[in-house]
Amino acid sequence: MFQSFFESLGTGVIDRIFNAVILLVIGILAIRLAMKLLRQGLEKTKLEKAAHSLILSLAKAVLYILLGLNVASCLGIDVTGVVALASVLTLAISLSLQNMLTNVIGGFVLLSTHPFHSGDYVEIAGQAGTVQEINMTYTRLATMDNKLVSIPNSAVVAAQIVNYTAAGTRRVDIGVTASYDAPTQQVIDALVQAGTMDNVLLTPAPCAYVDSYGDSAIAYTLRVWCKSEDYWDVYYALNQRVKDVFDEQGIAMTYPHLNVHMMP
């Protein structure tokens, strides 16, 4: 029964089926090997992990499509029409998903240029927060008040990006005012004393300057350096410590006021 079936197919058809099966098996094995080598190569690059899965998925899809076309051609199927139809469908899908494709391209740009990494504190398009995730369509930031902000990658690429973490250290500037009655050197020494505290780096050393002379007080600036991850802790601790040190040394923080003299 099977013999008569294969005889009815003809020797040429059987050969094409046999060759197609061999090509399919070899192609699958070759794709698996190629994917393994590509995965190992990606692990040695500096690309974000989020880019690895997308590149692997795209490469796998393209390789299997090419394999399918070759197998179909080996079976004697005219793939010209299939390729033409696929081109038209690809164009239609590209036009309908233009915004998404723009975000995907933006994701590749971000993952290859590394303007920031997960965990960095950044400011993008007026939004500031810690980078939680960089996927192929959106970049997600967690703000200080625990809001999750998703920014399209196309907007991220086009915006100015300020990375506060990349350098490893940040400068904390604290502006204060003090009475004209307090000697400037005393105020400067008090500010430096306040700036010498935990989590503040000794190199560069804390320093203070006279900033300007106002109507009611002299303005000073205290500058210290700390690790990027300690910035907010140091910032708030300094604001409290400056007031405590001023109180200990009898330095008055003045504020705008008006003296009214009543005539008898």
Helices and strands as residue ranges (DSSP letters): H 2-9, H 11-43, H 49-74, H 80-96, H 98-113, E 121-124, E 127-134, E 138-142, E 148-152, H 153-158, E 161-163, E 169-178, H 184-195, E 207-213, E 218-227, G 228-230, H 231-249
